[in-house]
Amino acid sequence: MQTTTALDLGDIQGLVLRGYRMPHAAYLFHRFTDARAARAWLAGLVEPVTTALEWDATPAWCANVGLTFPGLEALGLPAESLASFPDDFRQGMAARAATALRDVDEDLPDHWQPVPPFADRGVHALLMLFAHDEQLLDRQVRAFGERAAVGGLEAVGTERADALGGTRAGREHFGFRDGISQPVLSGSGLADTPGRQPVAAGEFLLGHPDELGAVRLTTPDELGRNGTYAVYRKLAQDVPAFRGFLRDNGRADPDLLAAKLMGRWPSGAPLTLTGDADDAELATDPQRNNAFDYADDARGYRCPRAAHVRRALPRTGSIAQRRHLLVRRGLPYGPALEDARPDDGADRGLIGVFLNASIERQYEFVQREWINSPRFDGLRNEPDPIAGPGAGDFTVQGRPLPRRYRSLPRFVTVRGGEYFFLPSITALRFLSDTSTS
């Protein structure tokens, strides 16, 4: 058992520990055209970047920054330092999509949107801005964009994301409450609740012991310590297809079928605790809405064994499983499609940012073995019914007989993504000074 020590919150980027709960976000992508100018740009971000320190008052906006491996190369980082980063981060998402992630068909880089240029690794830096007010976010986007342009950076794309209905308590495009279950890092000072026990800080921060006591670092140590890796993934959601499937197959209760697919009711209430009807009070109670596992529902009679939330986190409580946890941050993008409205052809979905200390062991494992794999918990030809590649089956276990849905349509498609390193404040200063010249 590892000794818990307090984390240096002022050195850690705030997004790792805090979801911010701000309803508007902008993701600004840049390419470095001059190493000296890029280092100066990073030096100018040391103060604006939001840390994990406790707030005296909620700020109006927050900022965080990430760098790709090509970005670190462009900064002139020494060869020894570059070689100390793991292969998953060095190779990037596009190179690992088919194998490490088990992406197929439309999810593959050949089909990604050309802007930002993720498929050919044309992104060096990501600046993430969050705000309570949309107009304030617009002003910050302009200000940071002008600062980057003056600094000689090339803008290669911008993505906007906004909570549906303008409130962070809103839902994602399929109608489900999002962001309910998150791990808590030991030593963070954040309160744990039932079903949300602390996990070793090294599962998410470099330079700290993980669940097995191992410590991951780079060369030199100050470059990696208190940093993490962020997986950026743009996921398009086919809302008309999802609603059509529920309408055609949900019989008298489409909401129940939706809950079976997800593993939670639209409110967020888990099926394992309220299998017969949605329960909004349970869903909003932090002492209860994550206080469950599947030990007494092994057959899946309440929550189907292939349901999305059961696959994304099987909740066995084992150390082995705790090593596959993710901190999930994200917001919807695109306009909401109102109920009963026909397909308007708009692009809509989720901007997902997934934080972990080991991309291969955490994000890639979850995506490859739990989401995209057709085999899970003894099932065959049943990838994740919500976020999987489609064309598989989905079984609702029950008595006297299960109900099986064949060849589900694809509801979610990858539009692009990349792997980023989120350096500590100490590392930002190091990167702004380092040079091979």
Contacts in CASP RR format, 6 or more apart in sequence:
PFRMAT RR
TARGET T0000
AUTHOR 0000-0000-0000
METHOD contacts of the structure
MODEL  1
MQTTTALDLGDIQGLVLRGYRMPHAAYLFHRFTDARAARAWLAGLVEPVT
TALEWDATPAWCANVGLTFPGLEALGLPAESLASFPDDFRQGMAARAATA
LRDVDEDLPDHWQPVPPFADRGVHALLMLFAHDEQLLDRQVRAFGERAAV
GGLEAVGTERADALGGTRAGREHFGFRDGISQPVLSGSGLADTPGRQPVA
AGEFLLGHPDELGAVRLTTPDELGRNGTYAVYRKLAQDVPAFRGFLRDNG
RADPDLLAAKLMGRWPSGAPLTLTGDADDAELATDPQRNNAFDYADDARG
YRCPRAAHVRRALPRTGSIAQRRHLLVRRGLPYGPALEDARPDDGADRGL
IGVFLNASIERQYEFVQREWINSPRFDGLRNEPDPIAGPGAGDFTVQGRP
LPRRYRSLPRFVTVRGGEYFFLPSITALRFLSDTSTS
2 186 0 8 1.000
2 200 0 8 1.000
2 209 0 8 1.000
2 211 0 8 1.000
2 213 0 8 1.000
4 186 0 8 1.000
4 187 0 8 1.000
4 198 0 8 1.000
5 187 0 8 1.000
6 187 0 8 1.000
6 189 0 8 1.000
7 17 0 8 1.000
7 52 0 8 1.000
7 185 0 8 1.000
7 187 0 8 1.000
7 188 0 8 1.000
7 189 0 8 1.000
7 201 0 8 1.000
7 205 0 8 1.000
7 208 0 8 1.000
7 226 0 8 1.000
8 226 0 8 1.000
9 17 0 8 1.000
9 51 0 8 1.000
9 52 0 8 1.000
9 53 0 8 1.000
9 54 0 8 1.000
9 188 0 8 1.000
10 51 0 8 1.000
10 52 0 8 1.000
10 53 0 8 1.000
10 425 0 8 1.000
11 51 0 8 1.000
11 225 0 8 1.000
11 226 0 8 1.000
11 424 0 8 1.000
11 425 0 8 1.000
11 426 0 8 1.000
12 51 0 8 1.000
12 52 0 8 1.000
12 205 0 8 1.000
12 226 0 8 1.000
12 227 0 8 1.000
12 424 0 8 1.000
12 425 0 8 1.000
13 49 0 8 1.000
13 50 0 8 1.000
13 51 0 8 1.000
13 52 0 8 1.000
13 64 0 8 1.000
13 65 0 8 1.000
13 227 0 8 1.000
13 228 0 8 1.000
13 422 0 8 1.000
13 423 0 8 1.000
13 424 0 8 1.000
13 425 0 8 1.000
14 50 0 8 1.000
14 51 0 8 1.000
14 52 0 8 1.000
14 62 0 8 1.000
14 64 0 8 1.000
15 50 0 8 1.000
15 62 0 8 1.000
15 64 0 8 1.000
15 128 0 8 1.000
15 230 0 8 1.000
15 329 0 8 1.000
15 353 0 8 1.000
15 355 0 8 1.000
15 422 0 8 1.000
16 52 0 8 1.000
16 185 0 8 1.000
16 204 0 8 1.000
16 205 0 8 1.000
16 227 0 8 1.000
16 228 0 8 1.000
16 327 0 8 1.000
16 355 0 8 1.000
16 422 0 8 1.000
17 52 0 8 1.000
17 185 0 8 1.000
17 188 0 8 1.000
17 190 0 8 1.000
18 52 0 8 1.000
19 329 0 8 1.000
20 50 0 8 1.000
20 62 0 8 1.000
20 130 0 8 1.000
21 168 0 8 1.000
22 61 0 8 1.000
22 62 0 8 1.000
22 130 0 8 1.000
22 131 0 8 1.000
22 132 0 8 1.000
22 168 0 8 1.000
23 132 0 8 1.000
23 162 0 8 1.000
23 163 0 8 1.000
23 165 0 8 1.000
23 166 0 8 1.000
23 167 0 8 1.000
23 168 0 8 1.000
23 331 0 8 1.000
24 130 0 8 1.000
24 131 0 8 1.000
24 132 0 8 1.000
24 133 0 8 1.000
24 134 0 8 1.000
24 137 0 8 1.000
24 160 0 8 1.000
24 161 0 8 1.000
24 162 0 8 1.000
24 163 0 8 1.000
24 166 0 8 1.000
24 331 0 8 1.000
25 128 0 8 1.000
25 129 0 8 1.000
25 130 0 8 1.000
25 131 0 8 1.000
25 137 0 8 1.000
25 160 0 8 1.000
25 161 0 8 1.000
25 162 0 8 1.000
25 330 0 8 1.000
25 331 0 8 1.000
25 351 0 8 1.000
26 128 0 8 1.000
26 129 0 8 1.000
26 137 0 8 1.000
26 140 0 8 1.000
26 141 0 8 1.000
26 158 0 8 1.000
26 159 0 8 1.000
26 160 0 8 1.000
26 161 0 8 1.000
27 126 0 8 1.000
27 127 0 8 1.000
27 128 0 8 1.000
27 129 0 8 1.000
27 158 0 8 1.000
27 159 0 8 1.000
27 160 0 8 1.000
27 161 0 8 1.000
27 232 0 8 1.000
27 351 0 8 1.000
28 126 0 8 1.000
28 127 0 8 1.000
28 128 0 8 1.000
28 129 0 8 1.000
28 141 0 8 1.000
28 144 0 8 1.000
28 145 0 8 1.000
28 148 0 8 1.000
28 155 0 8 1.000
28 157 0 8 1.000
28 158 0 8 1.000
29 116 0 8 1.000
29 123 0 8 1.000
29 125 0 8 1.000
29 126 0 8 1.000
29 155 0 8 1.000
29 156 0 8 1.000
29 157 0 8 1.000
29 158 0 8 1.000
29 159 0 8 1.000
30 123 0 8 1.000
30 124 0 8 1.000
30 125 0 8 1.000
30 126 0 8 1.000
30 127 0 8 1.000
30 148 0 8 1.000
30 153 0 8 1.000
30 154 0 8 1.000
30 155 0 8 1.000
30 156 0 8 1.000
31 74 0 8 1.000
31 122 0 8 1.000
31 123 0 8 1.000
31 124 0 8 1.000
31 125 0 8 1.000
31 153 0 8 1.000
31 154 0 8 1.000
31 156 0 8 1.000
32 38 0 8 1.000
32 71 0 8 1.000
32 74 0 8 1.000
32 75 0 8 1.000
32 124 0 8 1.000
32 125 0 8 1.000
32 153 0 8 1.000
32 154 0 8 1.000
33 152 0 8 1.000
33 153 0 8 1.000
33 154 0 8 1.000
34 152 0 8 1.000
35 74 0 8 1.000
35 75 0 8 1.000
35 76 0 8 1.000
35 435 0 8 1.000
36 435 0 8 1.000
37 151 0 8 1.000
37 152 0 8 1.000
37 153 0 8 1.000
38 71 0 8 1.000
38 74 0 8 1.000
38 75 0 8 1.000
38 124 0 8 1.000
38 125 0 8 1.000
38 152 0 8 1.000
38 153 0 8 1.000
39 75 0 8 1.000
39 431 0 8 1.000
39 432 0 8 1.000
39 433 0 8 1.000
39 434 0 8 1.000
39 435 0 8 1.000
40 151 0 8 1.000
40 432 0 8 1.000
41 147 0 8 1.000
41 148 0 8 1.000
41 151 0 8 1.000
41 152 0 8 1.000
41 153 0 8 1.000
42 65 0 8 1.000
42 75 0 8 1.000
42 428 0 8 1.000
42 431 0 8 1.000
42 432 0 8 1.000
43 428 0 8 1.000
43 429 0 8 1.000
43 432 0 8 1.000
43 433 0 8 1.000
44 147 0 8 1.000
44 432 0 8 1.000
45 63 0 8 1.000
45 65 0 8 1.000
45 127 0 8 1.000
45 428 0 8 1.000
46 425 0 8 1.000
46 428 0 8 1.000
46 429 0 8 1.000
46 432 0 8 1.000
48 63 0 8 1.000
49 63 0 8 1.000
49 64 0 8 1.000
49 65 0 8 1.000
49 425 0 8 1.000
49 428 0 8 1.000
50 59 0 8 1.000
50 62 0 8 1.000
50 63 0 8 1.000
50 64 0 8 1.000
51 425 0 8 1.000
52 188 0 8 1.000
58 132 0 8 1.000
60 131 0 8 1.000
60 132 0 8 1.000
60 133 0 8 1.000
60 136 0 8 1.000
61 129 0 8 1.000
61 130 0 8 1.000
61 131 0 8 1.000
61 132 0 8 1.000
61 136 0 8 1.000
61 137 0 8 1.000
61 140 0 8 1.000
62 129 0 8 1.000
62 130 0 8 1.000
62 131 0 8 1.000
63 127 0 8 1.000
63 128 0 8 1.000
63 129 0 8 1.000
63 130 0 8 1.000
63 140 0 8 1.000
63 144 0 8 1.000
64 127 0 8 1.000
64 128 0 8 1.000
64 422 0 8 1.000
65 125 0 8 1.000
65 126 0 8 1.000
65 127 0 8 1.000
65 128 0 8 1.000
65 422 0 8 1.000
65 423 0 8 1.000
65 428 0 8 1.000
66 125 0 8 1.000
66 126 0 8 1.000
66 127 0 8 1.000
66 128 0 8 1.000
66 230 0 8 1.000
66 420 0 8 1.000
66 421 0 8 1.000
66 422 0 8 1.000
66 423 0 8 1.000
67 75 0 8 1.000
67 124 0 8 1.000
67 125 0 8 1.000
67 126 0 8 1.000
67 420 0 8 1.000
67 421 0 8 1.000
67 423 0 8 1.000
67 431 0 8 1.000
68 92 0 8 1.000
68 121 0 8 1.000
68 123 0 8 1.000
68 124 0 8 1.000
68 125 0 8 1.000
68 126 0 8 1.000
68 418 0 8 1.000
68 419 0 8 1.000
68 420 0 8 1.000
68 421 0 8 1.000
69 82 0 8 1.000
69 85 0 8 1.000
69 89 0 8 1.000
69 90 0 8 1.000
69 91 0 8 1.000
69 92 0 8 1.000
69 419 0 8 1.000
69 421 0 8 1.000
70 121 0 8 1.000
70 122 0 8 1.000
70 123 0 8 1.000
70 124 0 8 1.000
71 124 0 8 1.000
71 125 0 8 1.000
72 81 0 8 1.000
72 82 0 8 1.000
72 85 0 8 1.000
72 421 0 8 1.000
72 431 0 8 1.000
73 82 0 8 1.000
74 124 0 8 1.000
75 431 0 8 1.000
75 434 0 8 1.000
76 434 0 8 1.000
76 435 0 8 1.000
76 436 0 8 1.000
76 437 0 8 1.000
77 431 0 8 1.000
77 434 0 8 1.000
77 436 0 8 1.000
78 434 0 8 1.000
78 436 0 8 1.000
79 436 0 8 1.000
80 219 0 8 1.000
81 218 0 8 1.000
81 219 0 8 1.000
81 220 0 8 1.000
81 223 0 8 1.000
81 434 0 8 1.000
82 90 0 8 1.000
83 219 0 8 1.000
84 217 0 8 1.000
84 218 0 8 1.000
84 219 0 8 1.000
84 223 0 8 1.000
85 218 0 8 1.000
85 421 0 8 1.000
86 216 0 8 1.000
86 358 0 8 1.000
86 359 0 8 1.000
86 360 0 8 1.000
87 360 0 8 1.000
88 96 0 8 1.000
88 100 0 8 1.000
88 358 0 8 1.000
88 359 0 8 1.000
88 360 0 8 1.000
88 364 0 8 1.000
88 419 0 8 1.000
89 229 0 8 1.000
89 359 0 8 1.000
89 419 0 8 1.000
89 421 0 8 1.000
92 121 0 8 1.000
92 418 0 8 1.000
92 419 0 8 1.000
93 101 0 8 1.000
93 109 0 8 1.000
93 118 0 8 1.000
93 231 0 8 1.000
93 233 0 8 1.000
93 416 0 8 1.000
93 417 0 8 1.000
93 418 0 8 1.000
93 419 0 8 1.000
94 109 0 8 1.000
94 112 0 8 1.000
94 118 0 8 1.000
94 119 0 8 1.000
94 120 0 8 1.000
94 121 0 8 1.000
94 417 0 8 1.000
94 418 0 8 1.000
96 364 0 8 1.000
97 103 0 8 1.000
97 107 0 8 1.000
97 108 0 8 1.000
97 109 0 8 1.000
97 414 0 8 1.000
98 104 0 8 1.000
98 108 0 8 1.000
100 360 0 8 1.000
100 364 0 8 1.000
100 368 0 8 1.000
101 364 0 8 1.000
101 367 0 8 1.000
101 368 0 8 1.000
101 372 0 8 1.000
102 367 0 8 1.000
102 368 0 8 1.000
102 372 0 8 1.000
102 373 0 8 1.000
103 367 0 8 1.000
103 372 0 8 1.000
103 389 0 8 1.000
103 414 0 8 1.000
104 372 0 8 1.000
104 389 0 8 1.000
105 111 0 8 1.000
105 389 0 8 1.000
106 410 0 8 1.000
106 413 0 8 1.000
106 414 0 8 1.000
107 389 0 8 1.000
107 413 0 8 1.000
107 414 0 8 1.000
109 118 0 8 1.000
109 119 0 8 1.000
109 416 0 8 1.000
110 119 0 8 1.000
111 413 0 8 1.000
112 118 0 8 1.000
112 119 0 8 1.000
112 414 0 8 1.000
112 415 0 8 1.000
112 416 0 8 1.000
112 417 0 8 1.000
113 234 0 8 1.000
113 415 0 8 1.000
113 416 0 8 1.000
115 156 0 8 1.000
115 157 0 8 1.000
116 122 0 8 1.000
116 123 0 8 1.000
116 156 0 8 1.000
116 157 0 8 1.000
116 159 0 8 1.000
117 123 0 8 1.000
117 156 0 8 1.000
118 416 0 8 1.000
118 417 0 8 1.000
118 418 0 8 1.000
119 416 0 8 1.000
121 418 0 8 1.000
122 156 0 8 1.000
123 156 0 8 1.000
123 418 0 8 1.000
125 153 0 8 1.000
126 230 0 8 1.000
126 232 0 8 1.000
126 418 0 8 1.000
126 420 0 8 1.000
127 144 0 8 1.000
127 148 0 8 1.000
128 353 0 8 1.000
129 137 0 8 1.000
129 140 0 8 1.000
129 141 0 8 1.000
129 144 0 8 1.000
130 137 0 8 1.000
131 137 0 8 1.000
131 140 0 8 1.000
134 162 0 8 1.000
141 158 0 8 1.000
145 155 0 8 1.000
148 155 0 8 1.000
149 155 0 8 1.000
159 234 0 8 1.000
159 333 0 8 1.000
159 351 0 8 1.000
160 333 0 8 1.000
161 330 0 8 1.000
161 331 0 8 1.000
161 332 0 8 1.000
161 333 0 8 1.000
161 334 0 8 1.000
161 350 0 8 1.000
161 351 0 8 1.000
162 331 0 8 1.000
162 332 0 8 1.000
162 333 0 8 1.000
162 334 0 8 1.000
163 169 0 8 1.000
163 170 0 8 1.000
163 331 0 8 1.000
163 332 0 8 1.000
164 170 0 8 1.000
164 171 0 8 1.000
164 172 0 8 1.000
164 173 0 8 1.000
164 332 0 8 1.000
164 336 0 8 1.000
165 336 0 8 1.000
169 177 0 8 1.000
170 177 0 8 1.000
170 178 0 8 1.000
171 177 0 8 1.000
171 178 0 8 1.000
171 266 0 8 1.000
172 178 0 8 1.000
172 237 0 8 1.000
172 332 0 8 1.000
172 349 0 8 1.000
172 350 0 8 1.000
173 237 0 8 1.000
173 239 0 8 1.000
173 332 0 8 1.000
173 336 0 8 1.000
173 337 0 8 1.000
173 348 0 8 1.000
173 349 0 8 1.000
173 350 0 8 1.000
174 237 0 8 1.000
174 239 0 8 1.000
174 242 0 8 1.000
174 258 0 8 1.000
174 262 0 8 1.000
174 386 0 8 1.000
174 411 0 8 1.000
175 266 0 8 1.000
176 258 0 8 1.000
176 262 0 8 1.000
176 264 0 8 1.000
176 266 0 8 1.000
176 268 0 8 1.000
177 264 0 8 1.000
177 266 0 8 1.000
177 267 0 8 1.000
177 268 0 8 1.000
177 283 0 8 1.000
178 330 0 8 1.000
178 350 0 8 1.000
179 328 0 8 1.000
179 330 0 8 1.000
180 264 0 8 1.000
180 268 0 8 1.000
180 283 0 8 1.000
180 289 0 8 1.000
180 290 0 8 1.000
181 196 0 8 1.000
181 290 0 8 1.000
181 309 0 8 1.000
181 313 0 8 1.000
182 196 0 8 1.000
182 327 0 8 1.000
182 328 0 8 1.000
183 196 0 8 1.000
183 198 0 8 1.000
183 199 0 8 1.000
183 203 0 8 1.000
183 204 0 8 1.000
183 325 0 8 1.000
183 326 0 8 1.000
183 327 0 8 1.000
184 190 0 8 1.000
184 191 0 8 1.000
184 192 0 8 1.000
184 196 0 8 1.000
184 197 0 8 1.000
184 198 0 8 1.000
184 199 0 8 1.000
185 198 0 8 1.000
185 199 0 8 1.000
185 200 0 8 1.000
185 201 0 8 1.000
185 202 0 8 1.000
185 203 0 8 1.000
185 204 0 8 1.000
185 205 0 8 1.000
186 198 0 8 1.000
186 199 0 8 1.000
186 200 0 8 1.000
186 201 0 8 1.000
187 198 0 8 1.000
187 201 0 8 1.000
188 198 0 8 1.000
188 201 0 8 1.000
192 198 0 8 1.000
193 286 0 8 1.000
193 287 0 8 1.000
193 290 0 8 1.000
193 291 0 8 1.000
194 287 0 8 1.000
194 288 0 8 1.000
194 290 0 8 1.000
194 291 0 8 1.000
195 290 0 8 1.000
195 291 0 8 1.000
195 292 0 8 1.000
196 286 0 8 1.000
196 290 0 8 1.000
199 211 0 8 1.000
199 322 0 8 1.000
199 325 0 8 1.000
200 208 0 8 1.000
200 209 0 8 1.000
200 210 0 8 1.000
200 211 0 8 1.000
200 213 0 8 1.000
201 208 0 8 1.000
201 209 0 8 1.000
202 208 0 8 1.000
202 209 0 8 1.000
202 210 0 8 1.000
202 211 0 8 1.000
202 215 0 8 1.000
202 216 0 8 1.000
202 357 0 8 1.000
203 210 0 8 1.000
203 211 0 8 1.000
203 322 0 8 1.000
203 323 0 8 1.000
203 325 0 8 1.000
203 356 0 8 1.000
203 357 0 8 1.000
203 362 0 8 1.000
204 228 0 8 1.000
204 327 0 8 1.000
204 355 0 8 1.000
204 356 0 8 1.000
204 357 0 8 1.000
205 226 0 8 1.000
205 227 0 8 1.000
205 228 0 8 1.000
205 357 0 8 1.000
206 215 0 8 1.000
206 216 0 8 1.000
206 217 0 8 1.000
206 218 0 8 1.000
206 224 0 8 1.000
206 225 0 8 1.000
206 226 0 8 1.000
206 227 0 8 1.000
206 228 0 8 1.000
206 357 0 8 1.000
207 215 0 8 1.000
207 216 0 8 1.000
207 217 0 8 1.000
207 221 0 8 1.000
207 224 0 8 1.000
207 225 0 8 1.000
207 226 0 8 1.000
208 215 0 8 1.000
209 215 0 8 1.000
210 216 0 8 1.000
210 323 0 8 1.000
210 357 0 8 1.000
211 319 0 8 1.000
211 322 0 8 1.000
211 323 0 8 1.000
212 319 0 8 1.000
212 323 0 8 1.000
216 357 0 8 1.000
216 358 0 8 1.000
217 224 0 8 1.000
217 225 0 8 1.000
218 224 0 8 1.000
220 430 0 8 1.000
222 426 0 8 1.000
222 427 0 8 1.000
222 430 0 8 1.000
223 423 0 8 1.000
223 427 0 8 1.000
223 430 0 8 1.000
223 431 0 8 1.000
224 423 0 8 1.000
224 424 0 8 1.000
224 427 0 8 1.000
225 424 0 8 1.000
225 426 0 8 1.000
225 427 0 8 1.000
226 424 0 8 1.000
226 425 0 8 1.000
226 426 0 8 1.000
226 427 0 8 1.000
227 421 0 8 1.000
227 422 0 8 1.000
227 423 0 8 1.000
227 424 0 8 1.000
227 427 0 8 1.000
228 355 0 8 1.000
228 356 0 8 1.000
228 357 0 8 1.000
228 421 0 8 1.000
228 422 0 8 1.000
229 355 0 8 1.000
229 356 0 8 1.000
229 357 0 8 1.000
229 358 0 8 1.000
229 359 0 8 1.000
229 419 0 8 1.000
229 420 0 8 1.000
229 421 0 8 1.000
229 422 0 8 1.000
230 353 0 8 1.000
230 354 0 8 1.000
230 355 0 8 1.000
230 419 0 8 1.000
230 420 0 8 1.000
230 421 0 8 1.000
230 422 0 8 1.000
231 352 0 8 1.000
231 353 0 8 1.000
231 354 0 8 1.000
231 355 0 8 1.000
231 356 0 8 1.000
231 359 0 8 1.000
231 363 0 8 1.000
231 417 0 8 1.000
231 419 0 8 1.000
231 420 0 8 1.000
232 351 0 8 1.000
232 352 0 8 1.000
232 353 0 8 1.000
232 417 0 8 1.000
232 418 0 8 1.000
232 419 0 8 1.000
232 420 0 8 1.000
233 351 0 8 1.000
233 352 0 8 1.000
233 353 0 8 1.000
233 354 0 8 1.000
233 414 0 8 1.000
233 416 0 8 1.000
233 417 0 8 1.000
234 333 0 8 1.000
234 349 0 8 1.000
234 350 0 8 1.000
234 351 0 8 1.000
234 352 0 8 1.000
234 414 0 8 1.000
234 415 0 8 1.000
234 416 0 8 1.000
234 417 0 8 1.000
235 349 0 8 1.000
235 350 0 8 1.000
235 351 0 8 1.000
235 352 0 8 1.000
235 387 0 8 1.000
235 412 0 8 1.000
235 413 0 8 1.000
235 414 0 8 1.000
235 415 0 8 1.000
236 347 0 8 1.000
236 348 0 8 1.000
236 349 0 8 1.000
236 412 0 8 1.000
236 413 0 8 1.000
236 414 0 8 1.000
236 415 0 8 1.000
237 348 0 8 1.000
237 349 0 8 1.000
237 350 0 8 1.000
237 411 0 8 1.000
237 412 0 8 1.000
238 409 0 8 1.000
238 410 0 8 1.000
238 411 0 8 1.000
238 412 0 8 1.000
238 413 0 8 1.000
239 337 0 8 1.000
239 348 0 8 1.000
240 337 0 8 1.000
240 342 0 8 1.000
240 343 0 8 1.000
241 409 0 8 1.000
241 410 0 8 1.000
241 411 0 8 1.000
242 411 0 8 1.000
245 408 0 8 1.000
245 409 0 8 1.000
245 411 0 8 1.000
246 254 0 8 1.000
246 255 0 8 1.000
246 257 0 8 1.000
246 258 0 8 1.000
247 254 0 8 1.000
249 257 0 8 1.000
249 405 0 8 1.000
250 256 0 8 1.000
250 257 0 8 1.000
251 257 0 8 1.000
255 265 0 8 1.000
255 266 0 8 1.000
255 278 0 8 1.000
257 396 0 8 1.000
258 266 0 8 1.000
259 265 0 8 1.000
259 266 0 8 1.000
259 271 0 8 1.000
259 275 0 8 1.000
259 278 0 8 1.000
260 271 0 8 1.000
260 303 0 8 1.000
260 304 0 8 1.000
260 307 0 8 1.000
260 396 0 8 1.000
261 304 0 8 1.000
261 307 0 8 1.000
261 308 0 8 1.000
261 385 0 8 1.000
261 386 0 8 1.000
261 394 0 8 1.000
262 307 0 8 1.000
262 308 0 8 1.000
262 309 0 8 1.000
262 386 0 8 1.000
263 270 0 8 1.000
263 271 0 8 1.000
263 303 0 8 1.000
263 304 0 8 1.000
263 307 0 8 1.000
263 308 0 8 1.000
263 309 0 8 1.000
263 310 0 8 1.000
264 270 0 8 1.000
264 271 0 8 1.000
264 283 0 8 1.000
264 309 0 8 1.000
265 271 0 8 1.000
265 274 0 8 1.000
265 278 0 8 1.000
265 279 0 8 1.000
265 283 0 8 1.000
266 278 0 8 1.000
267 278 0 8 1.000
267 279 0 8 1.000
267 280 0 8 1.000
267 282 0 8 1.000
267 283 0 8 1.000
267 284 0 8 1.000
268 283 0 8 1.000
268 289 0 8 1.000
269 278 0 8 1.000
269 279 0 8 1.000
269 280 0 8 1.000
269 282 0 8 1.000
269 283 0 8 1.000
269 289 0 8 1.000
270 289 0 8 1.000
270 290 0 8 1.000
270 292 0 8 1.000
270 303 0 8 1.000
270 309 0 8 1.000
271 302 0 8 1.000
271 303 0 8 1.000
271 307 0 8 1.000
272 292 0 8 1.000
272 293 0 8 1.000
272 294 0 8 1.000
272 297 0 8 1.000
272 302 0 8 1.000
272 303 0 8 1.000
273 279 0 8 1.000
273 282 0 8 1.000
273 288 0 8 1.000
273 291 0 8 1.000
273 292 0 8 1.000
274 282 0 8 1.000
275 302 0 8 1.000
275 303 0 8 1.000
282 288 0 8 1.000
282 289 0 8 1.000
283 289 0 8 1.000
292 315 0 8 1.000
293 315 0 8 1.000
293 316 0 8 1.000
293 317 0 8 1.000
294 300 0 8 1.000
294 303 0 8 1.000
294 310 0 8 1.000
294 314 0 8 1.000
294 315 0 8 1.000
294 316 0 8 1.000
297 303 0 8 1.000
299 305 0 8 1.000
299 397 0 8 1.000
299 398 0 8 1.000
300 397 0 8 1.000
300 398 0 8 1.000
301 397 0 8 1.000
301 398 0 8 1.000
301 399 0 8 1.000
303 309 0 8 1.000
303 310 0 8 1.000
304 310 0 8 1.000
304 394 0 8 1.000
304 395 0 8 1.000
304 396 0 8 1.000
304 397 0 8 1.000
305 376 0 8 1.000
305 377 0 8 1.000
305 378 0 8 1.000
305 379 0 8 1.000
305 395 0 8 1.000
305 397 0 8 1.000
306 376 0 8 1.000
306 377 0 8 1.000
306 379 0 8 1.000
306 382 0 8 1.000
306 384 0 8 1.000
306 385 0 8 1.000
306 394 0 8 1.000
306 395 0 8 1.000
307 385 0 8 1.000
308 384 0 8 1.000
308 385 0 8 1.000
308 386 0 8 1.000
308 387 0 8 1.000
311 370 0 8 1.000
311 371 0 8 1.000
311 376 0 8 1.000
311 384 0 8 1.000
312 366 0 8 1.000
312 370 0 8 1.000
312 371 0 8 1.000
312 384 0 8 1.000
312 387 0 8 1.000
313 321 0 8 1.000
313 325 0 8 1.000
314 321 0 8 1.000
314 370 0 8 1.000
314 377 0 8 1.000
315 321 0 8 1.000
323 361 0 8 1.000
323 362 0 8 1.000
324 361 0 8 1.000
324 362 0 8 1.000
324 365 0 8 1.000
324 366 0 8 1.000
324 370 0 8 1.000
325 356 0 8 1.000
325 362 0 8 1.000
326 354 0 8 1.000
326 355 0 8 1.000
326 356 0 8 1.000
326 362 0 8 1.000
326 363 0 8 1.000
326 366 0 8 1.000
327 354 0 8 1.000
327 355 0 8 1.000
327 356 0 8 1.000
328 352 0 8 1.000
328 353 0 8 1.000
328 354 0 8 1.000
328 355 0 8 1.000
329 352 0 8 1.000
329 353 0 8 1.000
329 354 0 8 1.000
329 355 0 8 1.000
330 350 0 8 1.000
330 351 0 8 1.000
330 352 0 8 1.000
330 353 0 8 1.000
331 350 0 8 1.000
331 351 0 8 1.000
331 352 0 8 1.000
332 348 0 8 1.000
332 349 0 8 1.000
332 350 0 8 1.000
332 351 0 8 1.000
333 347 0 8 1.000
333 348 0 8 1.000
333 349 0 8 1.000
333 350 0 8 1.000
333 351 0 8 1.000
334 346 0 8 1.000
334 347 0 8 1.000
334 348 0 8 1.000
334 349 0 8 1.000
335 344 0 8 1.000
335 346 0 8 1.000
335 348 0 8 1.000
336 348 0 8 1.000
337 343 0 8 1.000
337 344 0 8 1.000
337 346 0 8 1.000
337 348 0 8 1.000
354 362 0 8 1.000
354 363 0 8 1.000
355 422 0 8 1.000
356 362 0 8 1.000
356 363 0 8 1.000
359 419 0 8 1.000
369 376 0 8 1.000
370 376 0 8 1.000
370 384 0 8 1.000
371 383 0 8 1.000
371 384 0 8 1.000
371 387 0 8 1.000
371 388 0 8 1.000
372 383 0 8 1.000
372 384 0 8 1.000
372 388 0 8 1.000
372 389 0 8 1.000
373 383 0 8 1.000
374 380 0 8 1.000
374 381 0 8 1.000
374 382 0 8 1.000
374 383 0 8 1.000
374 392 0 8 1.000
375 382 0 8 1.000
376 382 0 8 1.000
376 383 0 8 1.000
379 395 0 8 1.000
381 392 0 8 1.000
381 393 0 8 1.000
382 392 0 8 1.000
382 393 0 8 1.000
382 394 0 8 1.000
382 395 0 8 1.000
383 389 0 8 1.000
383 390 0 8 1.000
383 392 0 8 1.000
385 394 0 8 1.000
385 408 0 8 1.000
385 411 0 8 1.000
386 411 0 8 1.000
386 412 0 8 1.000
387 411 0 8 1.000
387 412 0 8 1.000
388 410 0 8 1.000
388 411 0 8 1.000
388 412 0 8 1.000
389 410 0 8 1.000
390 407 0 8 1.000
390 408 0 8 1.000
390 409 0 8 1.000
390 410 0 8 1.000
390 411 0 8 1.000
391 407 0 8 1.000
391 408 0 8 1.000
391 410 0 8 1.000
392 406 0 8 1.000
392 407 0 8 1.000
392 408 0 8 1.000
393 404 0 8 1.000
393 405 0 8 1.000
393 406 0 8 1.000
393 407 0 8 1.000
393 408 0 8 1.000
394 404 0 8 1.000
394 405 0 8 1.000
394 408 0 8 1.000
395 402 0 8 1.000
395 403 0 8 1.000
395 404 0 8 1.000
395 405 0 8 1.000
396 402 0 8 1.000
396 403 0 8 1.000
396 404 0 8 1.000
396 405 0 8 1.000
423 430 0 8 1.000
423 431 0 8 1.000
END
